[in-house]
Amino acid sequence: MKLWLKISIANVAVLLAVIATCGTLLLVETQNSILEMTTEQAQFEQRKLTASFYEMARYFLEEDSESIVKYSAVEYCFKQFADESSVLIGERIGEIYSNVSIMPEKLLTVDVNQPQKTLLTNADNHRILIVGSGLRLLGEDYYVYVVKDVSDVYNLIDNMILRFIVVFGIGVILGTALIIFLIRKGWGTLQIETHINELELTNKRQQLFIGGITHEFKTPMTSMILHSDTLMSADLNSDCAKNSLEHIHEQCRWLERLTQKLLKLITLEESIVLTTESISDLFDDVALSVAVRLKTDCRVSTMKIDYDLMKSLLINLVENAAKASSPDEVIVLRAYGNTLEVEDKGSGIEKEEIAKITDPFYMVDRARNKKTGGVGLGLALVKRIADAHNAELIIESEVNKGTKIMVKLTKS
């Protein structure tokens, strides 16, 4: 399944959950509000009916009225305020007035000493709301009920739920279509932006690789030119000539290996394979490859490194140190613990510049780099090679006192 489709399904699921939850809560609240209003209205009507009937009956009737006269008068007074939902029950004679088909006193028992009661129930396939209370009048107990068929109210609620389901369905369909449209449109834009970013990143990697290879060519090319000039201009014995040729051959082989490894490291971003290598041999190789006054201090025998890349890293550090120092200054190359270190007593680096010097093409002293032909890639390559070794690159420097750069390898 395509990613944009998965995202669309997830968004639609969220939309469904939100609408369903909010809609259900709204429906429940609306239903409760409608039933509460209907109940309160019936309770009000029953209280009003009871009070009006009671006051009128007391005004017209007396305690010693004959029973037939009293019950006729009670019925008369009740009819003055009753409607189709009203019911009057006498304690002695039972039903006095009723136009409803049910007997509310069977469903809801009330007492003169208790407050008004309410019951919502099913009767004869109808939803019935019963409100009742008792009163004492002329020495007898009477029970007044209001019985309302609220089926229409429930039908209204059912219709409201049905309309909500229809609107919900239409909203989900339209929302789903809109989500898919927007995500597909946005996904296309995102893919274009991602592709552009990838192209820009690839271009930067290619620039760094080309610039890095050009930068790395300088040291072996200089060495090969010197040896080839010697071979062409000097009359060397066979051993010296063989040594020069072997040196040129080794430099060519190293440059070939370095080019392949930098291609994988920078452009393809492949991981490197670390092997156990002799650090004293590495230091000797670096010393032969640079034309600087170099002092080595090797206190470890082996480390797990990529020999060619680490050689390039150390040559860059040594040559950078030499550029920052006077011609007669000695550069120190050390190895101790799990750390390789290059130290000089040169011009140093401003504190605010230290964090930037490993950025590609960044140059602290542009005038000096212009004279020496630098393009600001040496330390960028150093940083990339250190990262490939999972090593920490630590730079300590003070202006006019020198710089110390340490490559702290992961302990194996």
Helices and strands as residue ranges (DSSP letters): H 3-60, H 67-79, E 86-90, E 94-98, H 104-107, E 117-123, E 126-137, E 140-149, H 151-233, H 238-262, I 263-267, E 275-278, H 279-289, E 294-298, E 302-305, H 307-323, E 331-336, E 339-344, H 351-354, H 366-372, H 378-388, E 392-398, E 402-408
